[in-house]
């Protein structure tokens, strides 16, 4: 097991390089060693964020356009999940500072477990904004786009463009929806083409590869065909940008690996374990936060060590902060609340899930959130188009 390299080789450092190149504020993380700010002198900078495109996955496609332009292997953040990693891309800081710690995050100030990106209670229902709660009340790190000396654009799938989360993390950037792959690449080309003499930065998010990995598996034919479509689209985009003085960066929030039914640990089938918990597991199926009754701590530790040692490693959540799992520097004042008393980091391709009475059983094949190489490492691809 490896940890994210927040010193100079993670997605957070990549954002430090981009921000530094465009006159943005120093967020406390050094620039990416593989792509320092002084290399990013192009008129336009475009970051293609391909959700789920792991380094190991791309390594299995040596003849692809993306592999041809790959410069390095860099790390995601912990946990290796969209909620945490995308928030790092959009704020320029690690989970240590933004404290968005997984798909399910306990917000003590709301008395609620939230599904963060849709910004709704875990059990469902209306968006928190309908109750007067704004994302800025919980996501208090400024957007990476604030303070940039450039025109900024956030290109998201149309179904999330105007979500509460997207509005909060896009800051002053222009939010632009896309509908499908052809439109995705066409919108990028249009943004670069219309920008004029001012420098620009475009963050372009593609979600479908991750979704197909979850549904069909990383090594499925469906995912393979979709990757080939992405790769062809990138190749055509690069050709179409000739003469625009654009640097195109391609990376990802995390990779994935496949699990099997035999490797799914369902907490609902472990009543002795469940009895130790004060609330359902939070975080991710590959990195679960356990909130444990004070009088059951020893029993909880013994149960995990005796019954589940083959499937997961047990950590004090406080120790993970001290060891730098979540980032460097001063932690967010609410980080401790949002990672529980213990963290269960899954081994091999195990997952651990606990479903509420109104939730469907866990059915994903491709999974992420843990610290396997497949999940942690993402590619850095760089192309300077003159």
N, C-alpha and C positions, 0 to 999 in steps of 0.2 A: 504494500500500500504506500502510495506517495501522497504528499500534500500539495496544495496549490503553491506556486512560487510567486508570492506577492512582491518579492524584492525587485525583479526586473523582467519577469517572463510569464505574466498572466494577462488575461483580458483587461484587468484593471490598469495595468501598465500600458497596454495598447491605447486605452482611452486617454491616459496621461500624455502620450505622444501626440495624439490627434488634438487634444485641447491645447497643448503647448504650441503646436504648429499654427493654431488659429487664434492665439492670443487669449486663451481662456485662463481661468484661475487655477492656481496650484491646489489640488485636492489632497496633497500629502503623499502621493505615490509617485515613484520614479518612472521615467519613461521606459518604454519597452526596449530592451537591448537590441532586438532584431530590427526595430524600426524607430529610430530616434526622430524627434520632432524636426530636426534640421534637414531630414530627407524629404519631408512632406512640404514641398515648396510649390506644388501644382496649384493652378487656379481653382480646380475642383477636387474635392476629396469625397469619395463614395465608399461607404462601408456596407457591403452585402453581408447581412447576418443570416446565415442559413441554420435555422433551428435544428439541432440534432446531428450536424455534420461533424462526426468525430474524426480525429487524426487517424486512428487505426482503420476506420472505414475508408477514408480517402486513400490510405496506403494500399488498399486492395484494388485501386483503380489507377494503376501507373500510367495508363495511356490517355487519361482524361486531361482536358484543358486545365482544370483546377489543380491537378497534381503537377502539371508542367510549371505552374506559377507558384507552387508552394515554396515558401522560404524557410519555415520553421515549425516546430511543434511548441505550442504554448499551452498553459494550463487555464482551466476555468477557475471558478471559485468553489467554496464549499458552503452548502451542498451544491452538487452539480445539477442544478435544476433551473428551469426557465424563470421562475419567480425571482430567485436570488441573482442569477447571472444577468438576466435582462435588466434588472434594476441596477446592477453594477455598470453595464454598458450605458445606461441612461443617466446615471448620476456621477460616474467616474470614481466611485469608491467601492470597497469590498463590503460584504455583509457585516463585517465588524462595525462599520459606520452606519450603513443604511438599515440594518436590523430586519430586513425582509428575509426570513429564514426558511422558507419552503412554501409549497403549494397551500398547505394548511398552517396558518400562523395564529398563535394565541395572542390576542390583543387584550391585555388586562384592562386597559383604559376603556374598552368597550364591554368587557365581560363576555367576550365572544371569540370563538374560533372562526377565523375568516378564511374563505377561499380567495386568496389575495388578488390575483389578476382580474377575475370578474368583479371583485370587490363586493362580495355578498357573504352572508353567514354560511358556514359550512353546511348547515342543514337545508339551505336553500332560501327562497324568498326574494324580496326586493333588494336592490342595491342599497348600500348603506347611505348613499346620498339622499335617498327619499326620507331618511330619518334625521337629516341635517348633519350627517357626518361626512366630512370632506376628506379625500385622500391625503391632502396636505396635513391633516391632523395626525396622520400616522406615518406618512412618508415625508420626513422633514428635511431630507437632503435636497439641495437645489439641483435642478436639471443640468446636465452636462452642456446643454445648449445656451444656458444663461451666461452671458459675458463673452461669447465667441465673437471675434471680429470677422464675421462671415454670415452670409445668408444660410439659414439652416432649414432642413426639411426632414420630416419623419414620414416614411412611407410604410404603412401598415396594411394588413388585410382589412377590407371594408368593414368587417363585422367587429373590429376592435378599435377602429380609428378614433371614434368619439367616446370610447369607454372612459369611465372615471379615472382609471389607472393611466391610460394613454394621455389624457389631458394633463394629469398631474406631472407626469415624467417628461413630457415633451416641452414643457416650459414655453419659451417664446418661439419655438420652431414652427414652421408651417406644416400642418398635418394634412397628408394626402392619402386617400384610400386607393387600394388597387384591388382588382377583381380578376384573379387568375394569373397564370404565368406570363402570358403574352402581354397583359396589361402591366404587370410588375416591371418587366424590362423596358416596355415602352415609356412608362412614367419616369424611370431613371434617366433614360435618354432625353426625354422632354425637359426634365429639371436642369440637366447639364446644359442643354441647348439654349435655354431661355435666360440663363443666369446673367449674361453680359459681363461687365468688367469687374464686378465684385467677386471675391472669393466665396466659395460655397462648400457646405458640408451636408451630405445626404446620408441618413441612416435608413437603410432599406431592409426590412424584416420579412423573411419568408418562413412560414410556419409549417408547410405541408409535409416536408420530409419527416419531421418529428412525429407528426400525426400518423403518418403511414407506418413508421417504425413501431409506434405503440400498438397499432391495430394488427399489422401483418407480420412484424418481426424484422429485425435489422437485415437479415440475410434473405428476405423474401424476394420473389420476382417483382412484386408490386413496387417495393422500395428501389430495386435495381433500375427498373424502367423509369421511375420518377427521377432518380439521380441523373440518369442519362439525359433527361429533358432539361434539368437544371444546368448541367454541364454544357449542353448545346446552346442554351440561352445565354450563359456567361460568355461563351466564345463569340456569339453573334454580337453581344453587347460591346465587347472589347473592340471588335472591328468597327462598329458603328460610331464609337467615340474617338476615332482617329482624328487628330487635329484639334481636339478640345482642351488639351493640357489637363488631363484628369489622372489622378491616382486612384485606382480601384483596389480596395482591400477586401478580402473575403475571409470570414472566420465564422465561429459558431459559439453558442452558449454552453454546449456540452455535447458529448457523444452518448451512445446507448449500448446496451447489451441485452440479449434475449434471456428471459426466464422461462420456466416451465411450471406446470401445475404442481409438480412435486416439490418445487422450491418456494412455494407461496406459504408463508406462515400466517395463519388467520388467528388473530388474538381472540376473536370470539370463540374459538375452539380451545382456548387455554384459560379456563375460568380462574385458576389460581393466580395466574399472571394478571388477568384483568382486575381481580379483586384488589390488587396493590395500587391501582391507578386512580387518580382523582378526576381525570378527564380522559377522553379518547386520545390516542397517539396523535401527535402533530408532526409537521415536517413532511417527510417523503417516505415512500415504501422502502427506499434504499438507505435512508438516514432518518430514523424516527426519534422524536423527542418524547420522553416519558416523564409525566408529572406524577410523582409517587407520594403516597401517603407517608407521613413522617414515621409512623409506627410500623410501616411495612417495608422500609428501605432494605433491611437485611434480607427479608423474605424475597423481595424482588431481585436483589443481586444473586441470591442463591439459586433462584428459579432459572434466571437467564444463564448462569454459569453451569448449572447441572443439566438443563433441558435444551438449551438453545446455543451452546458454545460452538457447535459446528456451523451454525448459520450466521452468527453475528459477533461483533466485538462490543463490549460494554464499556462506556466511558462516563465519567462524571462530566456533565456539560460544562461546568466551570473550568475543568482541566483543558477542554478543547479551546477555550478562549486563550488560556495561558500558553498553549502550544502553538497558537497561530493558525488554527484551522480556518477561522473566519476572516482573517486579515491581519494587518499591522496597525499599531497605534492605539489611541484611546478608543475603547468600545463605546458604542451608543448606550446611553443610560438605560434603555429598555432591552438591550440584547439579552441580558441574563433571564429576563422574564419570558423571552420568546424561544428559548431553547430547552426549557424544562430542567429537571433535576439530572436526568441521564440521557445520553444519546446512544442509540443502537445503530452502529454502522455495519451494514450487511456484508457478508463474505461471498465470494464466488458470484453466483447469480441468484442468490436468495432475495426475497422481499418479505416485508412484514407489514400487514395491513389490519386495520380494525374498522369495520363499517358500522355506521349508524343504522338505526332501524329503518330509515327511509332510503338508504343507499343501496345501489346494486352491488353485487359481489365484484371483487377485483377481477378484471379480465384482460389486462394488458399483456402483450408479449414482449415488446421492447420497453426497457425500463432504464431509469437513470436516477441520479441523486447521490450515489455512493462515490467511492474513491478508487475504483478499478481504473486501469489505464484507458479502457474503452470509454469510460464516462468522463474522466478528468481532462484528457488531452484533446485539444482542438487544433486545426491547422491555421496557419497564418499564410495567406496567399497575397502577394502584392504585384500589381502591374502598373507601371507608369506609362500612360498612353499620351504620346506627344502629338 
